[in-house]
Amino acid sequence: MLPMSEDFLIDLSPSCTKEQAVLRLLGWGTETIKKKYIKMNHAGQVVTDMKEISPTTIDLHELLTETYQEALQRFEDAVPKDPKEDEMEQIINEHGPRIEEAEGFVEEAHNYLIDITDELAKHDSALRIDQDATTKFGSTYITIRSLEEWASKRYRKPESFSTSENQKSSGAPDDILDSNNKGNRSFLLTLGLAVRALAGVKGNGYGTTEDPNISRISSLLSELAENLENTNKPFHGQGEASIRSRIMEANKQLKLFIH
């Protein structure tokens, strides 16, 4: 539920363009009641200290361009005029993973667009066309219900996309907790707080309590799991990509709760 002071929009659209479908798969604009303006960071995540944009009018190409440019700009701004070798190494360690996250976000969007275009080209496509909207606006409009059904099978995403987060089209982890469940949501919020606390304690490339470096922390936890693993009790599902997906979902839920 949005605070009473929030400006909001009600979106009753039953269909969307291919580009809007990609945004939905990325977790953008899936709500019926939306904040009128939101803010994003280098990984396309909602934050409070970035440029305000409208979730109903954002262009896919614009979003991808801005997320990548933001990551590059933060790296450039962090480099002093005559950096020493150890300073440069620290800057690369801190901002390199953020640039990689932004690149991954762009690649993920591209993969989604390729998959949608390929599915639409099939004779027996699972994606249904909204003929009225397609005729009215002059571009292909996909019914949202068929998009949800198709995505839930192809990417193992819940049909409501309630837990969608940055996951590769090549196969998304299937153990992301459903945030609609109160117990799971409490767990995700605790995980999000723990990650922020770890970032605050570690510092030096791990981000801050307000903006943790998720890639760096995921790598650290994956290495820890690997070191603790033994042949009798393997750490299933503790690879870096799986950990990153869980942390990103936890961070998303925490931000939504706070803001």
C-alpha positions in Angstrom: 0.0 0.0 0.0 1.4 3.4 -1.0 1.6 6.2 1.6 -1.2 8.8 1.4 1.3 11.5 0.3 2.5 9.5 -2.7 1.4 10.5 -6.2 0.1 7.5 -8.0 -1.2 6.2 -11.3 -3.7 3.4 -12.0 -2.8 1.2 -15.0 -5.6 -1.0 -16.4 -3.8 -1.9 -19.6 -4.6 -5.5 -20.6 -1.7 -5.7 -23.1 1.8 -4.3 -23.7 4.4 -3.8 -26.5 7.4 -6.1 -26.8 9.6 -3.5 -25.1 7.1 -3.1 -22.3 7.0 -6.9 -21.9 10.8 -6.9 -21.4 10.4 -4.2 -18.7 7.7 -6.4 -17.0 10.0 -9.4 -17.1 12.7 -7.2 -15.5 10.3 -6.4 -12.7 9.3 -2.9 -13.9 5.7 -1.7 -14.1 3.9 -4.9 -13.0 1.7 -3.2 -10.4 -1.8 -1.9 -11.2 -1.4 1.0 -8.8 2.0 2.6 -9.5 4.0 5.4 -7.9 4.0 8.3 -10.3 7.7 8.7 -10.1 10.4 6.2 -9.0 14.2 6.4 -8.9 16.8 3.8 -10.1 20.4 2.9 -9.8 23.0 1.3 -12.1 21.4 -2.1 -11.9 17.8 -0.9 -12.6 16.9 -1.2 -8.9 14.7 1.3 -7.1 16.6 3.6 -4.8 16.1 7.1 -3.3 19.1 9.1 -4.4 18.8 8.8 -8.2 16.9 10.6 -11.1 13.1 10.5 -11.0 11.4 8.7 -13.9 7.9 7.7 -14.7 7.4 3.9 -14.6 4.6 4.1 -17.3 6.5 6.2 -19.8 10.1 4.9 -19.4 11.6 3.7 -22.7 13.5 0.4 -22.6 16.5 1.7 -24.5 16.6 4.8 -22.3 16.5 2.7 -19.2 19.3 0.4 -20.3 21.4 3.4 -21.5 21.0 5.3 -18.2 21.7 2.3 -16.0 25.0 1.6 -17.8 26.0 5.3 -18.1 25.4 5.7 -14.3 27.7 2.8 -13.5 30.4 4.2 -15.8 30.0 7.7 -14.4 30.3 6.6 -10.8 33.6 4.8 -11.7 34.9 7.9 -13.5 33.9 10.2 -10.6 35.7 8.0 -8.2 39.1 8.2 -10.0 41.3 11.0 -8.6 43.5 13.1 -10.9 46.7 11.2 -10.2 45.6 7.9 -8.6 48.1 5.7 -6.9 48.3 2.0 -7.8 46.6 0.9 -4.6 43.9 3.6 -4.9 43.2 2.5 -8.5 43.0 -1.1 -7.4 40.5 -0.3 -4.7 38.3 1.8 -7.1 38.3 -1.1 -9.6 37.4 -3.6 -6.9 34.5 -1.4 -5.8 33.1 -0.2 -9.1 34.1 -3.0 -11.5 31.4 -5.4 -10.2 28.8 -2.5 -10.5 29.7 -2.1 -14.1 29.4 -5.8 -14.6 25.9 -5.7 -12.9 24.8 -3.0 -15.4 26.2 -5.0 -18.3 24.4 -8.0 -17.1 21.1 -6.0 -16.8 21.5 -4.9 -20.4 22.3 -8.5 -21.6 19.3 -9.8 -19.7 17.0 -7.3 -21.3 18.4 -8.2 -24.7 17.9 -11.9 -24.1 14.3 -11.3 -23.0 13.6 -9.3 -26.2 15.1 -12.0 -28.4 13.0 -14.7 -26.7 9.8 -12.7 -27.0 10.5 -11.9 -30.7 11.3 -15.6 -31.4 8.1 -16.8 -29.6 5.9 -14.3 -31.5 7.4 -15.7 -34.8 6.1 -19.2 -34.1 3.0 -20.4 -35.8 1.6 -21.8 -32.5 3.0 -19.0 -30.3 1.9 -19.0 -26.6 1.9 -15.2 -26.7 -1.5 -13.9 -27.8 -1.9 -10.6 -29.7 -4.3 -7.9 -28.6 -5.7 -7.1 -32.0 -7.6 -4.0 -31.0 -4.5 -2.3 -29.4 -2.3 -3.5 -32.3 -4.6 -1.9 -34.9 -5.0 1.2 -32.8 -1.4 2.0 -32.0 0.3 0.4 -35.1 2.7 -1.9 -33.2 2.4 -5.4 -31.8 0.6 -5.6 -28.4 0.9 -8.8 -26.3 -1.8 -9.7 -23.8 -0.4 -9.5 -20.3 -2.1 -12.7 -19.2 -0.5 -14.7 -22.0 2.9 -13.1 -21.2 2.6 -14.1 -17.6 1.7 -17.7 -18.5 4.5 -18.0 -21.0 7.1 -16.5 -18.7 6.1 -18.7 -15.8 6.9 -21.7 -17.9 10.0 -20.5 -19.7 11.7 -18.7 -16.8 9.9 -20.4 -13.8 8.7 -16.9 -12.8 5.5 -16.7 -10.7 2.7 -15.6 -13.0 2.3 -12.4 -11.1 6.0 -11.7 -11.5 5.9 -10.8 -7.8 9.4 -12.1 -7.2 11.0 -11.3 -10.6 14.4 -9.9 -10.3 17.6 -9.8 -12.4 17.7 -13.4 -13.6 19.3 -14.7 -16.9 17.1 -15.9 -19.7 19.3 -19.0 -19.9 17.7 -20.3 -16.7 16.5 -18.5 -13.6 17.0 -20.1 -10.1 13.8 -21.7 -9.0 14.3 -21.3 -5.2 13.6 -17.5 -4.9 11.2 -17.1 -2.0 7.7 -15.9 -2.8 7.6 -12.5 -1.2 3.8 -12.6 -1.0 4.1 -15.1 1.9 4.5 -13.1 5.1 7.0 -15.5 6.6 9.1 -15.5 3.5 8.9 -11.7 3.3 10.1 -11.4 6.9 13.0 -13.7 6.0 13.9 -11.6 2.9 13.8 -8.4 4.9 16.2 -9.9 7.5 18.5 -11.1 4.7 18.4 -7.6 3.2 19.3 -6.1 6.6 22.1 -8.6 7.1 23.6 -7.8 3.7 23.6 -4.1 4.5 25.2 -4.7 7.8 27.9 -6.8 6.2 28.6 -4.0 3.6 28.9 -1.5 6.5 31.3 -3.7 8.4 33.5 -4.8 5.5 33.6 -1.5 3.5 36.5 -1.2 1.0 34.6 -2.2 -2.1 31.6 -3.9 -0.4 29.5 -0.8 -0.6 27.6 0.9 2.2 24.6 0.2 4.4 22.5 2.2 2.0 24.0 0.8 -1.3 25.6 -2.6 -0.8 27.8 -4.0 -3.6 25.7 -7.1 -4.2 28.1 -8.7 -6.7 31.1 -8.4 -4.4 29.1 -9.8 -1.4 27.7 -12.6 -3.4 31.2 -13.6 -4.5 32.4 -13.5 -0.8 29.5 -15.7 0.4 30.0 -18.2 -2.5 33.7 -18.5 -1.6 32.8 -19.0 2.0 30.3 -21.8 1.1 32.9 -23.4 -1.1 35.5 -23.4 1.7 33.0 -24.9 4.2 31.8 -27.5 1.8 32.8 -31.1 2.2 31.9 -34.3 0.4 29.4 -35.5 3.1 27.4 -32.3 3.2 27.6 -30.3 -0.1 26.2 -26.7 -0.2 23.6 -27.1 -2.9 22.3 -23.9 -4.4 25.1 -21.8 -3.0 26.7 -20.8 -6.2 27.4 -17.1 -6.8 24.6 -16.6 -9.3 22.0 -18.2 -7.0 23.2 -16.2 -4.0 23.1 -13.0 -6.0 19.5 -13.6 -7.1 18.4 -14.1 -3.5 20.2 -11.1 -2.2 18.9 -8.9 -5.0 15.3 -10.0 -4.2 15.9 -9.4 -0.5 17.3 -5.9 -1.2 14.4 -5.2 -3.5 11.9 -6.1 -0.8 13.7 -4.1 1.8 13.7 -1.0 -0.4 10.0 -1.4 -1.1 9.4 -1.8 2.6 11.4 1.3 3.6 10.2 3.5 0.8 
